[in-house]
């Protein structure tokens, strides 16, 4: 059995996701929903479940502080939402935070996601 590899950086996790075919980034639209251009879908918060959350904190650069949310839609497609902390966030305003708060959460084991 292969030993699990510890994933410490955002780039390591994004690469692991890419290798598993999970390369669908969701971004906030002007209409307060999330969109995946890869999947050609627009989601409300009811359409998604957060299945894993990763937090990254840079030791010397506050710009390295970010959160990666792995989300699953009703059709079992997995994608991700990426956000930086605070002033470095690409998601201005309260709409993004409100959207995330409304998404159901079902924290899954990492090995289940990366089989």
C-alpha positions as CSV (number, residue, x, y, z in Angstrom):
1,X,0.0,0.0,0.0
2,X,1.3,3.5,-0.9
3,X,2.1,5.7,2.0
4,X,0.1,9.0,2.1
5,X,2.2,12.0,1.2
6,X,1.8,15.0,3.5
7,X,0.6,18.0,1.6
8,X,1.7,21.3,3.1
9,X,1.4,23.9,0.4
10,X,-1.4,25.2,-1.7
11,X,0.5,24.4,-4.9
12,X,1.0,20.8,-3.7
13,X,-2.7,20.3,-3.1
14,X,-3.8,22.0,-6.3
15,X,-1.4,19.7,-8.2
16,X,-2.7,16.6,-6.5
17,X,-6.3,17.7,-7.3
18,X,-5.3,18.3,-11.0
19,X,-3.8,14.8,-11.2
20,X,-7.1,13.4,-9.9
21,X,-9.0,15.4,-12.5
22,X,-10.4,17.8,-10.0
23,X,-9.4,21.0,-11.7
24,X,-12.7,22.9,-11.6
25,X,-12.4,26.3,-9.9
26,X,-15.6,28.0,-8.9
27,X,-15.7,31.8,-8.8
28,X,-18.2,34.3,-7.5
29,X,-20.4,35.9,-10.3
30,X,-21.8,39.4,-10.3
31,X,-25.2,37.8,-9.4
32,X,-24.0,36.4,-6.1
33,X,-23.6,32.7,-7.2
34,X,-20.7,30.5,-7.9
35,X,-19.7,29.6,-11.5
36,X,-17.5,26.8,-12.9
37,X,-16.5,27.6,-16.4
38,X,-15.0,24.1,-16.8
39,X,-18.3,22.4,-15.9
40,X,-20.4,25.1,-17.5
41,X,-22.5,25.4,-14.4
42,X,-23.8,28.2,-12.1
43,X,-24.4,27.2,-8.5
44,X,-26.5,28.6,-5.6
45,X,-25.3,27.7,-2.1
46,X,-27.9,24.9,-1.9
47,X,-26.3,23.1,-4.9
48,X,-22.9,22.7,-3.1
49,X,-21.4,20.9,-0.1
50,X,-18.0,21.8,1.4
51,X,-16.2,18.4,1.7
52,X,-12.8,19.7,2.8
53,X,-11.2,22.9,3.9
54,X,-7.5,23.7,3.8
55,X,-6.0,26.8,5.4
56,X,-2.6,28.1,4.5
57,X,-0.6,30.7,6.4
58,X,2.6,32.2,5.0
59,X,5.4,32.6,7.5
60,X,6.7,35.9,6.1
61,X,4.2,37.1,3.5
62,X,0.6,37.9,4.4
63,X,-0.2,37.5,0.7
64,X,0.4,33.7,1.2
65,X,-2.6,33.4,3.6
66,X,-5.4,31.6,1.8
67,X,-8.2,29.1,2.2
68,X,-9.0,26.3,-0.3
69,X,-12.6,24.9,-0.1
70,X,-13.2,21.6,-1.9
71,X,-16.9,21.5,-2.9
72,X,-19.1,18.8,-4.3
73,X,-22.2,19.5,-6.4
74,X,-25.4,17.6,-6.6
75,X,-24.0,15.5,-9.4
76,X,-20.9,14.5,-7.3
77,X,-18.6,16.7,-9.3
78,X,-15.8,18.1,-7.1
79,X,-14.4,21.5,-7.6
80,X,-12.7,24.1,-5.5
81,X,-13.1,27.7,-4.3
82,X,-9.9,29.6,-3.5
83,X,-9.8,32.7,-1.4
84,X,-7.0,34.8,0.2
85,X,-7.4,36.2,3.7
86,X,-8.3,39.9,4.3
87,X,-7.0,42.6,2.1
88,X,-5.6,40.1,-0.4
89,X,-9.0,38.5,-1.1
90,X,-10.2,38.5,-4.7
91,X,-13.8,38.3,-3.3
92,X,-14.8,41.8,-2.2
93,X,-17.8,42.5,0.0
94,X,-20.0,40.4,2.2
95,X,-21.7,38.4,-0.5
96,X,-18.8,35.9,-0.8
97,X,-18.7,35.3,3.0
98,X,-22.5,35.0,3.1
99,X,-22.5,32.5,0.3
100,X,-19.9,30.3,2.0
101,X,-21.8,30.4,5.3
102,X,-24.9,29.0,3.5
103,X,-23.1,26.0,2.0
104,X,-23.6,22.7,3.9
105,X,-20.5,21.1,5.3
106,X,-19.6,17.4,5.3
107,X,-15.9,17.2,6.2
108,X,-14.5,14.2,4.4
109,X,-11.3,12.3,5.1
110,X,-8.5,13.3,2.8
111,X,-7.8,9.7,1.8
112,X,-11.4,9.3,0.7
113,X,-11.1,12.3,-1.6
114,X,-7.7,11.4,-3.0
115,X,-8.1,7.7,-3.7
